[in-house]
Each structure stands twice: as structure tokens, then as C-alpha cells.
Amino acid sequence: MKTLLTGIFIIAIALFLAGCAGQQNTIIPTGQVVGVPGPAGVNGSDGETGATGSTGETGETGETGETGETGETGETGETGETEYVAQTSNTDIVNMRFSDVTIKTGDTVTWTNQDTEQHTVSSDSGNELNSPVMENGQTYSHTFTVAGTYTYHCSIHPSMKARVTVED
Ligand SMILES: [Cu+2]
């Protein structure tokens, strides 16, 4: 008898609970049962932000360093080639002899007769050198414009021979 009453009591409680659940649920047309949302929790308030510290003072500017020594001046560049300035080469005719001479193209050779004998400056071939008869103290000049070796002699004394070498 007591067991039966207990069972009925339990069933009653179950029905009561089921009834409560039914009242708390909302039946929507689609048939889905949606629980009623509970109240939103209260968020705790954030703590106050601390005051920003003051900016420190700017440090003093350092002293300016000493200026470095000035570098040495560079060497002057070499001068480019300059145009050759023609020269005059003086040669004496003395003691019945000529002297060999070497010059550069464009130079002039001037012969001076230092002997009491007469002499000439005459090319061995051609007439590049063709002086008149030179008395003592007279001169003869000739400018060479083409490089080469020019042999000559005295037309009065054929054994007197020499050469002018003209370099580039
Ligand atoms: Cu001569």
C-alpha cells in the first residue's frame, strides 16, 4: 500500500514538473521548441585607466666635434704632349771637316765656314743640300721637313763628307 502511494506521488511530481516545463516552453509554428533566454549577466566594470606619466626632460645637446684636418692636395696631372717647337742646330765647318748632325723633323741646320778655305754643302744625290760657295765666316742654313738620312760633301773638296740624320 505504501509503495503504491509512493509511486503515485512520484508520478504526480513528474506530471507537475512536466506541466511547469510546458508552461516555460514556447511552441512556435515550425514545431521547434526554443528555450527562453535567461537574463544577461552583468559585466563587471573595467577599472579606471591610470594617469599617464609626465614626459622626461630632453637631454642637453652634445658639443660639436672638432673639424678634421684638410686632406693634402693631389698631385698635379702630367702635362699632355705639346707640339714640338723646331730648333736650329749649329755646326761648324772647321779644319777641312764637317760634323755629323742628328736633328728632328722640322729642325734647321746652320753651317758656318770657320776655315780660310772655301766650302760648299752639297747633297751626294739630289739637291736637298745645295749651298753656294761659302767664304770664311759665311753660313748656310737648311730646314729638313722629311725624316731620313741626308749625306753630303764639299764640291770643292770631295773627300769632305758627312751626314744629317733627321728623326721623326
Ligand atoms: Cu771644301
Backbone and ligand atoms as CSV (ligand in chain L), in Angstrom:
chain,resi,resn,atom,element,x,y,z
A,1,MET,N,N,0.828,-1.204,0.000
A,1,MET,CA,C,0.000,0.000,0.000
A,1,MET,C,C,0.872,1.269,0.000
A,2,LYS,N,N,1.909,1.237,0.836
A,2,LYS,CA,C,2.821,2.382,0.915
A,2,LYS,C,C,3.583,2.568,-0.391
A,3,THR,N,N,3.935,1.474,-1.050
A,3,THR,CA,C,4.659,1.538,-2.313
A,3,THR,C,C,3.800,2.177,-3.378
A,4,LEU,N,N,2.525,1.849,-3.398
A,4,LEU,CA,C,1.612,2.399,-4.386
A,4,LEU,C,C,1.507,3.911,-4.197
A,5,LEU,N,N,1.415,4.320,-2.951
A,5,LEU,CA,C,1.282,5.757,-2.687
A,5,LEU,C,C,2.553,6.493,-3.127
A,6,THR,N,N,3.655,5.855,-2.862
A,6,THR,CA,C,4.924,6.492,-3.246
A,6,THR,C,C,4.994,6.638,-4.743
A,7,GLY,N,N,4.536,5.561,-5.462
A,7,GLY,CA,C,4.586,5.616,-6.947
A,7,GLY,C,C,3.682,6.716,-7.436
A,8,ILE,N,N,2.491,6.838,-6.850
A,8,ILE,CA,C,1.562,7.881,-7.300
A,8,ILE,C,C,2.172,9.250,-7.033
A,9,PHE,N,N,2.810,9.373,-5.869
A,9,PHE,CA,C,3.423,10.641,-5.517
A,9,PHE,C,C,4.497,11.021,-6.529
A,10,ILE,N,N,5.296,10.039,-6.903
A,10,ILE,CA,C,6.364,10.307,-7.864
A,10,ILE,C,C,5.786,10.705,-9.196
A,11,ILE,N,N,4.732,10.001,-9.604
A,11,ILE,CA,C,4.106,10.322,-10.893
A,11,ILE,C,C,3.540,11.740,-10.847
A,12,ALA,N,N,2.946,12.067,-9.701
A,12,ALA,CA,C,2.356,13.408,-9.560
A,12,ALA,C,C,3.433,14.463,-9.712
A,13,ILE,N,N,4.531,14.229,-9.072
A,13,ILE,CA,C,5.642,15.199,-9.163
A,13,ILE,C,C,6.122,15.302,-10.586
A,14,ALA,N,N,6.228,14.137,-11.256
A,14,ALA,CA,C,6.701,14.141,-12.636
A,14,ALA,C,C,5.749,14.934,-13.494
A,15,LEU,N,N,4.446,14.741,-13.304
A,15,LEU,CA,C,3.460,15.480,-14.107
A,15,LEU,C,C,3.564,16.973,-13.807
A,16,PHE,N,N,3.752,17.278,-12.500
A,16,PHE,CA,C,3.852,18.683,-12.129
A,16,PHE,C,C,5.057,19.333,-12.841
A,17,LEU,N,N,6.161,18.598,-12.820
A,17,LEU,CA,C,7.361,19.138,-13.447
A,17,LEU,C,C,7.164,19.276,-14.949
A,18,ALA,N,N,6.469,18.253,-15.516
A,18,ALA,CA,C,6.236,18.309,-16.959
A,18,ALA,C,C,5.367,19.501,-17.272
A,19,GLY,N,N,4.340,19.754,-16.358
A,19,GLY,CA,C,3.460,20.903,-16.588
A,19,GLY,C,C,4.234,22.197,-16.552
A,20,CYS,N,N,5.118,22.301,-15.588
A,20,CYS,CA,C,5.923,23.530,-15.485
A,20,CYS,C,C,6.765,23.731,-16.718
A,21,ALA,N,N,7.376,22.594,-17.192
A,21,ALA,CA,C,8.240,22.695,-18.375
A,21,ALA,C,C,7.417,23.156,-19.547
A,22,GLY,N,N,6.163,22.640,-19.647
A,22,GLY,CA,C,5.314,23.018,-20.767
A,22,GLY,C,C,5.001,24.493,-20.737
A,23,GLN,N,N,4.788,25.011,-19.517
A,23,GLN,CA,C,4.471,26.440,-19.445
A,23,GLN,C,C,5.679,27.313,-19.793
A,24,GLN,N,N,6.890,26.823,-19.509
A,24,GLN,CA,C,8.068,27.652,-19.762
A,24,GLN,C,C,8.511,27.604,-21.221
A,25,ASN,N,N,8.072,26.568,-21.962
A,25,ASN,CA,C,8.483,26.490,-23.369
A,25,ASN,C,C,7.476,27.166,-24.257
A,26,THR,N,N,7.969,27.785,-25.311
A,26,THR,CA,C,7.086,28.463,-26.262
A,26,THR,C,C,7.012,27.607,-27.507
A,27,ILE,N,N,5.798,27.271,-27.881
A,27,ILE,CA,C,5.609,26.457,-29.076
A,27,ILE,C,C,5.493,27.412,-30.252
A,28,ILE,N,N,6.467,27.317,-31.220
A,28,ILE,CA,C,6.390,28.190,-32.391
A,28,ILE,C,C,5.878,27.369,-33.538
A,29,PRO,N,N,5.309,27.994,-34.545
A,29,PRO,CA,C,4.638,27.304,-35.652
A,29,PRO,C,C,5.470,26.230,-36.327
A,30,THR,N,N,6.763,26.364,-36.321
A,30,THR,CA,C,7.567,25.381,-37.040
A,30,THR,C,C,7.708,24.111,-36.243
A,31,GLY,N,N,7.263,24.144,-34.968
A,31,GLY,CA,C,7.332,22.958,-34.156
A,31,GLY,C,C,8.587,22.875,-33.336
A,32,GLN,N,N,9.490,23.810,-33.584
A,32,GLN,CA,C,10.733,23.747,-32.824
A,32,GLN,C,C,10.507,24.344,-31.445
A,33,VAL,N,N,11.119,23.759,-30.474
A,33,VAL,CA,C,10.979,24.261,-29.111
A,33,VAL,C,C,12.196,25.115,-28.807
A,34,VAL,N,N,11.936,26.340,-28.499
A,34,VAL,CA,C,13.047,27.265,-28.226
A,34,VAL,C,C,13.016,27.662,-26.775
A,35,GLY,N,N,14.110,27.487,-26.119
A,35,GLY,CA,C,14.177,27.850,-24.701
A,35,GLY,C,C,14.133,29.368,-24.562
A,36,VAL,N,N,13.563,29.806,-23.458
A,36,VAL,CA,C,13.519,31.247,-23.206
A,36,VAL,C,C,14.888,31.669,-22.719
A,37,PRO,N,N,15.481,32.651,-23.378
A,37,PRO,CA,C,16.815,33.085,-22.948
A,37,PRO,C,C,16.780,33.678,-21.551
A,38,GLY,N,N,17.770,33.338,-20.761
A,38,GLY,CA,C,17.828,33.861,-19.397
A,38,GLY,C,C,18.344,35.297,-19.431
A,39,PRO,N,N,18.223,35.944,-18.288
A,39,PRO,CA,C,18.695,37.337,-18.219
A,39,PRO,C,C,20.196,37.415,-18.436
A,40,ALA,N,N,20.619,38.456,-19.155
A,40,ALA,CA,C,22.040,38.620,-19.435
A,40,ALA,C,C,22.788,38.941,-18.163
A,41,GLY,N,N,23.940,38.356,-18.030
A,41,GLY,CA,C,24.749,38.631,-16.847
A,41,GLY,C,C,25.263,40.061,-16.889
A,42,VAL,N,N,25.499,40.583,-15.734
A,42,VAL,CA,C,26.026,41.950,-15.677
A,42,VAL,C,C,27.534,41.899,-15.752
A,43,ASN,N,N,28.066,42.608,-16.763
A,43,ASN,CA,C,29.527,42.629,-16.885
A,43,ASN,C,C,30.130,43.502,-15.800
A,44,GLY,N,N,31.253,43.047,-15.290
A,44,GLY,CA,C,31.932,43.872,-14.292
A,44,GLY,C,C,32.502,45.109,-14.976
A,45,SER,N,N,32.502,46.197,-14.276
A,45,SER,CA,C,33.022,47.425,-14.883
A,45,SER,C,C,34.546,47.370,-14.899
A,46,ASP,N,N,35.093,47.941,-15.978
A,46,ASP,CA,C,36.547,47.960,-16.070
A,46,ASP,C,C,37.119,48.926,-15.052
A,47,GLY,N,N,38.332,48.612,-14.614
A,47,GLY,CA,C,38.972,49.528,-13.662
A,47,GLY,C,C,39.372,50.809,-14.376
A,48,GLU,N,N,39.555,51.891,-13.646
A,48,GLU,CA,C,39.930,53.156,-14.264
A,48,GLU,C,C,41.370,53.066,-14.795
A,49,THR,N,N,41.586,53.739,-15.946
A,49,THR,CA,C,42.932,53.743,-16.533
A,49,THR,C,C,43.810,54.676,-15.711
A,50,GLY,N,N,45.048,54.230,-15.428
A,50,GLY,CA,C,45.953,55.075,-14.637
A,50,GLY,C,C,46.355,56.319,-15.417
A,51,ALA,N,N,46.681,57.370,-14.716
A,51,ALA,CA,C,47.094,58.620,-15.359
A,51,ALA,C,C,48.440,58.405,-16.065
A,52,THR,N,N,48.585,59.014,-17.233
A,52,THR,CA,C,49.839,58.873,-17.983
A,52,THR,C,C,50.941,59.678,-17.285
A,53,GLY,N,N,52.139,59.067,-17.193
A,53,GLY,CA,C,53.248,59.765,-16.523
A,53,GLY,C,C,53.736,60.935,-17.374
A,54,SER,N,N,54.346,61.911,-16.739
A,54,SER,CA,C,54.847,63.077,-17.482
A,54,SER,C,C,56.098,62.682,-18.264
A,55,THR,N,N,56.285,63.324,-19.409
A,55,THR,CA,C,57.445,63.025,-20.253
A,55,THR,C,C,58.708,63.597,-19.608
A,56,GLY,N,N,59.806,62.824,-19.674
A,56,GLY,CA,C,61.047,63.304,-19.062
A,56,GLY,C,C,61.642,64.470,-19.846
A,57,GLU,N,N,62.507,65.250,-19.219
A,57,GLU,CA,C,63.113,66.381,-19.916
A,57,GLU,C,C,64.110,65.888,-20.966
A,58,THR,N,N,64.203,66.614,-22.039
A,58,THR,CA,C,65.137,66.241,-23.104
A,58,THR,C,C,66.561,66.547,-22.648
A,59,GLY,N,N,67.503,65.598,-22.971
A,59,GLY,CA,C,68.891,65.808,-22.542
A,59,GLY,C,C,69.550,66.951,-23.308
A,60,GLU,N,N,70.639,67.508,-22.773
A,60,GLU,CA,C,71.332,68.599,-23.460
A,60,GLU,C,C,72.040,68.086,-24.709
A,61,THR,N,N,72.113,68.916,-25.704
A,61,THR,CA,C,72.782,68.532,-26.944
A,61,THR,C,C,74.289,68.486,-26.701
A,62,GLY,N,N,74.949,67.426,-27.258
A,62,GLY,CA,C,76.395,67.303,-27.058
A,62,GLY,C,C,77.157,68.375,-27.822
A,63,GLU,N,N,78.420,68.636,-27.419
A,63,GLU,CA,C,79.217,69.626,-28.131
A,63,GLU,C,C,79.612,69.124,-29.508
A,64,THR,N,N,79.737,70.020,-30.442
A,64,THR,CA,C,80.108,69.645,-31.803
A,64,THR,C,C,81.581,69.248,-31.824
A,65,GLY,N,N,81.902,68.134,-32.574
A,65,GLY,CA,C,83.295,67.672,-32.632
A,65,GLY,C,C,84.168,68.638,-33.427
A,66,GLU,N,N,85.494,68.543,-33.233
A,66,GLU,CA,C,86.400,69.420,-33.971
A,66,GLU,C,C,86.417,69.055,-35.447
A,67,THR,N,N,86.613,70.031,-36.257
A,67,THR,CA,C,86.655,69.795,-37.697
A,67,THR,C,C,87.948,69.058,-38.045
A,68,GLY,N,N,87.847,68.051,-38.955
A,68,GLY,CA,C,89.035,67.280,-39.341
A,68,GLY,C,C,90.004,68.127,-40.160
A,69,GLU,N,N,91.277,67.685,-40.220
A,69,GLU,CA,C,92.262,68.416,-41.000
A,69,GLU,C,C,91.975,68.283,-42.487
A,70,THR,N,N,92.314,69.289,-43.192
A,70,THR,CA,C,92.088,69.269,-44.633
A,70,THR,C,C,93.072,68.292,-45.279
A,71,GLY,N,N,92.568,67.481,-46.237
A,71,GLY,CA,C,93.436,66.498,-46.893
A,71,GLY,C,C,94.497,67.185,-47.748
A,72,GLU,N,N,95.570,66.439,-48.038
A,72,GLU,CA,C,96.630,67.004,-48.869
A,72,GLU,C,C,96.150,67.195,-50.298
A,73,THR,N,N,96.660,68.174,-50.913
A,73,THR,CA,C,96.285,68.446,-52.291
A,73,THR,C,C,96.877,67.362,-53.192
A,74,GLY,N,N,96.059,66.884,-54.130
A,74,GLY,CA,C,96.542,65.831,-55.024
A,74,GLY,C,C,97.633,66.355,-55.942
A,75,GLU,N,N,98.426,65.404,-56.462
A,75,GLU,CA,C,99.495,65.802,-57.374
A,75,GLU,C,C,98.915,66.311,-58.684
A,76,THR,N,N,99.585,67.224,-59.225
A,76,THR,CA,C,99.135,67.776,-60.496
A,76,THR,C,C,99.362,66.731,-61.586
A,77,GLY,N,N,98.365,66.597,-62.448
A,77,GLY,CA,C,98.495,65.612,-63.523
A,77,GLY,C,C,99.594,66.006,-64.493
A,78,GLU,N,N,100.104,64.999,-65.197
A,78,GLU,CA,C,101.158,65.290,-66.156
A,78,GLU,C,C,100.610,66.117,-67.310
A,79,THR,N,N,101.429,66.970,-67.780
A,79,THR,CA,C,101.011,67.806,-68.896
A,79,THR,C,C,100.980,66.961,-70.159
A,80,GLY,N,N,99.959,67.155,-70.938
A,80,GLY,CA,C,99.853,66.393,-72.181
A,80,GLY,C,C,100.978,66.789,-73.128
A,81,GLU,N,N,101.138,65.983,-74.173
A,81,GLU,CA,C,102.204,66.271,-75.125
A,81,GLU,C,C,101.953,67.619,-75.794
A,82,THR,N,N,103.003,68.382,-75.891
A,82,THR,CA,C,102.865,69.678,-76.556
A,82,THR,C,C,103.485,69.568,-77.941
A,83,GLU,N,N,103.037,70.438,-78.798
A,83,GLU,CA,C,103.539,70.375,-80.163
A,83,GLU,C,C,105.026,70.720,-80.149
A,84,TYR,N,N,105.784,69.991,-80.929
A,84,TYR,CA,C,107.233,70.184,-80.953
A,84,TYR,C,C,107.603,71.550,-81.515
A,85,VAL,N,N,108.498,72.198,-80.803
A,85,VAL,CA,C,108.975,73.505,-81.279
A,85,VAL,C,C,110.307,73.265,-81.991
A,86,ALA,N,N,110.360,73.621,-83.266
A,86,ALA,CA,C,111.565,73.379,-84.065
A,86,ALA,C,C,112.788,74.098,-83.502
A,87,GLN,N,N,113.928,73.455,-83.682
A,87,GLN,CA,C,115.191,74.002,-83.168
A,87,GLN,C,C,116.130,74.269,-84.343
A,88,THR,N,N,117.161,75.023,-84.047
A,88,THR,CA,C,118.203,75.230,-85.051
A,88,THR,C,C,119.483,74.619,-84.496
A,89,SER,N,N,120.093,73.756,-85.281
A,89,SER,CA,C,121.337,73.107,-84.867
A,89,SER,C,C,122.498,73.757,-85.627
A,90,ASN,N,N,123.395,74.305,-84.844
A,90,ASN,CA,C,124.553,74.973,-85.478
A,90,ASN,C,C,125.740,74.017,-85.541
A,91,THR,N,N,126.380,73.983,-86.717
A,91,THR,CA,C,127.557,73.116,-86.872
A,91,THR,C,C,128.622,73.869,-87.666
A,92,ASP,N,N,129.836,73.731,-87.211
A,92,ASP,CA,C,130.935,74.446,-87.867
A,92,ASP,C,C,131.651,73.570,-88.889
A,93,ILE,N,N,132.103,74.212,-89.924
A,93,ILE,CA,C,132.992,73.548,-90.874
A,93,ILE,C,C,134.375,74.060,-90.484
A,94,VAL,N,N,135.201,73.156,-89.944
A,94,VAL,CA,C,136.487,73.590,-89.407
A,94,VAL,C,C,137.548,72.523,-89.650
A,95,ASN,N,N,138.754,73.000,-89.986
A,95,ASN,CA,C,139.873,72.093,-90.260
A,95,ASN,C,C,139.509,71.098,-91.356
A,96,MET,N,N,138.847,71.615,-92.392
A,96,MET,CA,C,138.515,70.803,-93.565
A,96,MET,C,C,137.617,69.608,-93.210
A,97,ARG,N,N,136.768,69.799,-92.209
A,97,ARG,CA,C,135.878,68.695,-91.820
A,97,ARG,C,C,134.466,69.187,-91.497
A,98,PHE,N,N,133.511,68.326,-91.863
A,98,PHE,CA,C,132.123,68.527,-91.435
A,98,PHE,C,C,131.917,67.665,-90.183
A,99,SER,N,N,130.835,67.884,-89.540
A,99,SER,CA,C,130.455,67.024,-88.406
A,99,SER,C,C,129.061,66.445,-88.676
A,100,ASP,N,N,128.870,65.171,-88.313
A,100,ASP,CA,C,127.534,64.563,-88.456
A,100,ASP,C,C,126.591,65.237,-87.447
A,101,VAL,N,N,125.355,65.406,-87.895
A,101,VAL,CA,C,124.348,66.054,-87.040
A,101,VAL,C,C,123.073,65.212,-87.031
A,102,THR,N,N,122.462,65.118,-85.873
A,102,THR,CA,C,121.164,64.432,-85.761
A,102,THR,C,C,120.149,65.446,-85.230
A,103,ILE,N,N,119.043,65.573,-85.941
A,103,ILE,CA,C,118.010,66.548,-85.571
A,103,ILE,C,C,116.640,65.887,-85.654
A,104,LYS,N,N,115.590,66.677,-85.370
A,104,LYS,CA,C,114.213,66.182,-85.505
A,104,LYS,C,C,113.561,66.860,-86.708
A,105,THR,N,N,112.558,66.201,-87.241
A,105,THR,CA,C,111.862,66.743,-88.408
A,105,THR,C,C,111.366,68.161,-88.105
A,106,GLY,N,N,111.649,69.046,-89.025
A,106,GLY,CA,C,111.259,70.443,-88.833
A,106,GLY,C,C,112.397,71.321,-88.358
A,107,ASP,N,N,113.484,70.678,-87.907
A,107,ASP,CA,C,114.626,71.465,-87.422
A,107,ASP,C,C,115.423,72.028,-88.599
A,108,THR,N,N,116.223,73.028,-88.258
A,108,THR,CA,C,117.085,73.674,-89.251
A,108,THR,C,C,118.540,73.452,-88.856
A,109,VAL,N,N,119.375,73.203,-89.837
A,109,VAL,CA,C,120.817,73.093,-89.579
A,109,VAL,C,C,121.497,74.296,-90.222
A,110,THR,N,N,122.360,74.928,-89.449
A,110,THR,CA,C,123.114,76.084,-89.969
A,110,THR,C,C,124.605,75.756,-89.920
A,111,TRP,N,N,125.205,75.790,-91.100
A,111,TRP,CA,C,126.651,75.532,-91.200
A,111,TRP,C,C,127.381,76.874,-91.214
A,112,THR,N,N,128.515,76.933,-90.544
A,112,THR,CA,C,129.356,78.142,-90.573
A,112,THR,C,C,130.764,77.719,-90.991
A,113,ASN,N,N,131.251,78.347,-92.031
A,113,ASN,CA,C,132.590,78.012,-92.510
A,113,ASN,C,C,133.624,78.725,-91.634
A,114,GLN,N,N,134.356,77.971,-90.827
A,114,GLN,CA,C,135.383,78.539,-89.950
A,114,GLN,C,C,136.775,78.454,-90.587
A,115,ASP,N,N,136.808,77.821,-91.753
A,115,ASP,CA,C,138.112,77.685,-92.424
A,115,ASP,C,C,138.371,78.887,-93.341
A,116,THR,N,N,139.664,79.039,-93.686
A,116,THR,CA,C,140.010,80.075,-94.667
A,116,THR,C,C,139.749,79.549,-96.070
A,117,GLU,N,N,139.629,78.227,-96.185
A,117,GLU,CA,C,139.299,77.609,-97.470
A,117,GLU,C,C,137.802,77.802,-97.765
A,118,GLN,N,N,137.461,77.796,-99.036
A,118,GLN,CA,C,136.049,77.831,-99.423
A,118,GLN,C,C,135.463,76.427,-99.322
A,119,HIS,N,N,134.201,76.337,-99.033
A,119,HIS,CA,C,133.498,75.047,-98.946
A,119,HIS,C,C,132.074,75.194,-99.455
A,120,THR,N,N,131.510,74.055,-99.744
A,120,THR,CA,C,130.077,74.012,-100.067
A,120,THR,C,C,129.468,72.884,-99.273
A,121,VAL,N,N,128.150,72.938,-99.138
A,121,VAL,CA,C,127.375,71.830,-98.542
A,121,VAL,C,C,126.508,71.346,-99.688
A,122,SER,N,N,126.873,70.160,-100.237
A,122,SER,CA,C,126.199,69.645,-101.427
A,122,SER,C,C,125.755,68.203,-101.226
A,123,SER,N,N,124.480,67.921,-101.518
A,123,SER,CA,C,123.967,66.560,-101.353
A,123,SER,C,C,124.724,65.604,-102.251
A,124,ASP,N,N,124.930,64.374,-101.746
A,124,ASP,CA,C,125.602,63.362,-102.548
A,124,ASP,C,C,124.714,63.007,-103.743
A,125,SER,N,N,123.390,63.001,-103.508
A,125,SER,CA,C,122.465,62.756,-104.617
A,125,SER,C,C,121.267,63.685,-104.429
A,126,GLY,N,N,120.742,64.141,-105.553
A,126,GLY,CA,C,119.646,65.110,-105.465
A,126,GLY,C,C,120.198,66.471,-105.090
A,127,ASN,N,N,119.302,67.385,-104.738
A,127,ASN,CA,C,119.766,68.727,-104.394
A,127,ASN,C,C,119.088,69.284,-103.138
A,128,GLU,N,N,118.808,68.360,-102.199
A,128,GLU,CA,C,118.243,68.805,-100.914
A,128,GLU,C,C,119.184,69.842,-100.299
A,129,LEU,N,N,120.501,69.538,-100.341
A,129,LEU,CA,C,121.503,70.482,-99.828
A,129,LEU,C,C,122.280,70.979,-101.037
A,130,ASN,N,N,122.278,72.284,-101.206
A,130,ASN,CA,C,122.888,72.869,-102.404
A,130,ASN,C,C,123.299,74.318,-102.117
A,131,SER,N,N,124.368,74.426,-101.308
A,131,SER,CA,C,124.794,75.775,-100.911
A,131,SER,C,C,125.659,76.428,-101.980
A,132,PRO,N,N,125.725,77.757,-101.937
A,132,PRO,CA,C,126.709,78.426,-102.799
A,132,PRO,C,C,128.080,78.249,-102.175
A,133,VAL,N,N,129.092,78.704,-102.831
A,133,VAL,CA,C,130.449,78.636,-102.267
A,133,VAL,C,C,130.481,79.552,-101.057
A,134,MET,N,N,130.958,78.990,-99.936
A,134,MET,CA,C,130.977,79.730,-98.680
A,134,MET,C,C,132.407,80.179,-98.358
A,135,GLU,N,N,132.528,81.468,-98.209
A,135,GLU,CA,C,133.814,82.018,-97.778
A,135,GLU,C,C,133.910,81.881,-96.261
A,136,ASN,N,N,135.072,82.193,-95.754
A,136,ASN,CA,C,135.261,82.131,-94.300
A,136,ASN,C,C,134.222,83.026,-93.601
A,137,GLY,N,N,133.589,82.471,-92.590
A,137,GLY,CA,C,132.616,83.250,-91.812
A,137,GLY,C,C,131.203,83.227,-92.361
A,138,GLN,N,N,131.034,82.711,-93.570
A,138,GLN,CA,C,129.681,82.678,-94.124
A,138,GLN,C,C,128.913,81.458,-93.609
A,139,THR,N,N,127.612,81.578,-93.680
A,139,THR,CA,C,126.749,80.492,-93.186
A,139,THR,C,C,125.793,80.023,-94.272
A,140,TYR,N,N,125.327,78.821,-94.076
A,140,TYR,CA,C,124.294,78.249,-94.957
A,140,TYR,C,C,123.330,77.484,-94.049
A,141,SER,N,N,122.032,77.733,-94.259
A,141,SER,CA,C,121.014,77.066,-93.432
A,141,SER,C,C,120.047,76.278,-94.300
A,142,HIS,N,N,119.555,75.175,-93.755
A,142,HIS,CA,C,118.541,74.387,-94.459
A,142,HIS,C,C,117.626,73.728,-93.438
A,143,THR,N,N,116.322,73.791,-93.730
A,143,THR,CA,C,115.317,73.180,-92.844
A,143,THR,C,C,114.895,71.839,-93.442
A,144,PHE,N,N,114.924,70.798,-92.594
A,144,PHE,CA,C,114.567,69.441,-93.034
A,144,PHE,C,C,113.131,69.124,-92.599
A,145,THR,N,N,112.288,68.859,-93.572
A,145,THR,CA,C,110.874,68.602,-93.263
A,145,THR,C,C,110.482,67.135,-93.384
A,146,VAL,N,N,111.416,66.329,-93.886
A,146,VAL,CA,C,111.126,64.902,-94.037
A,146,VAL,C,C,112.215,64.089,-93.322
A,147,ALA,N,N,111.785,63.139,-92.525
A,147,ALA,CA,C,112.748,62.316,-91.798
A,147,ALA,C,C,113.579,61.501,-92.786
A,148,GLY,N,N,114.827,61.214,-92.387
A,148,GLY,CA,C,115.690,60.428,-93.264
A,148,GLY,C,C,117.144,60.749,-92.987
A,149,THR,N,N,118.032,60.140,-93.802
A,149,THR,CA,C,119.466,60.390,-93.661
A,149,THR,C,C,119.946,61.104,-94.922
A,150,TYR,N,N,120.550,62.226,-94.707
A,150,TYR,CA,C,120.996,63.046,-95.836
A,150,TYR,C,C,122.521,63.116,-95.819
A,151,THR,N,N,123.153,62.482,-96.825
A,151,THR,CA,C,124.624,62.534,-96.912
A,151,THR,C,C,125.004,63.663,-97.872
A,152,TYR,N,N,126.118,64.293,-97.537
A,152,TYR,CA,C,126.553,65.425,-98.364
A,152,TYR,C,C,128.085,65.494,-98.372
A,153,HIS,N,N,128.580,66.401,-99.192
A,153,HIS,CA,C,130.026,66.567,-99.344
A,153,HIS,C,C,130.316,68.012,-99.723
A,154,CYS,N,N,131.608,68.350,-99.824
A,154,CYS,CA,C,132.030,69.669,-100.294
A,154,CYS,C,C,132.412,69.504,-101.766
A,155,SER,N,N,131.799,70.294,-102.616
A,155,SER,CA,C,132.066,70.139,-104.051
A,155,SER,C,C,133.487,70.560,-104.426
A,156,ILE,N,N,134.096,71.359,-103.577
A,156,ILE,CA,C,135.460,71.795,-103.845
A,156,ILE,C,C,136.459,70.760,-103.311
A,157,HIS,N,N,136.108,70.120,-102.203
A,157,HIS,CA,C,136.959,69.093,-101.583
A,157,HIS,C,C,136.119,67.835,-101.399
A,158,PRO,N,N,135.973,67.030,-102.472
A,158,PRO,CA,C,135.086,65.850,-102.445
A,158,PRO,C,C,135.357,64.848,-101.329
A,159,SER,N,N,136.557,64.905,-100.750
A,159,SER,CA,C,136.823,63.953,-99.663
A,159,SER,C,C,136.128,64.365,-98.360
A,160,MET,N,N,135.663,65.626,-98.321
A,160,MET,CA,C,134.946,66.077,-97.113
A,160,MET,C,C,133.510,65.559,-97.198
A,161,LYS,N,N,133.183,64.662,-96.266
A,161,LYS,CA,C,131.841,64.051,-96.321
A,161,LYS,C,C,131.246,63.993,-94.897
A,162,ALA,N,N,129.926,64.065,-94.845
A,162,ALA,CA,C,129.227,63.934,-93.550
A,162,ALA,C,C,127.749,63.657,-93.815
A,163,ARG,N,N,126.963,63.606,-92.762
A,163,ARG,CA,C,125.530,63.321,-92.922
A,163,ARG,C,C,124.697,64.052,-91.895
A,164,VAL,N,N,123.445,64.273,-92.279
A,164,VAL,CA,C,122.452,64.831,-91.351
A,164,VAL,C,C,121.391,63.745,-91.202
A,165,THR,N,N,121.146,63.340,-89.963
A,165,THR,CA,C,120.110,62.355,-89.694
A,165,THR,C,C,118.893,63.096,-89.128
A,166,VAL,N,N,117.752,62.932,-89.810
A,166,VAL,CA,C,116.511,63.622,-89.399
A,166,VAL,C,C,115.540,62.586,-88.840
A,167,GLU,N,N,115.261,62.692,-87.567
A,167,GLU,CA,C,114.351,61.747,-86.905
A,167,GLU,C,C,112.918,62.277,-86.873
A,168,ASP,N,N,111.979,61.355,-86.699
A,168,ASP,CA,C,110.562,61.765,-86.625
A,168,ASP,C,C,110.316,62.570,-85.370
L,1,CU,CU,CU,135.625,72.333,-99.175
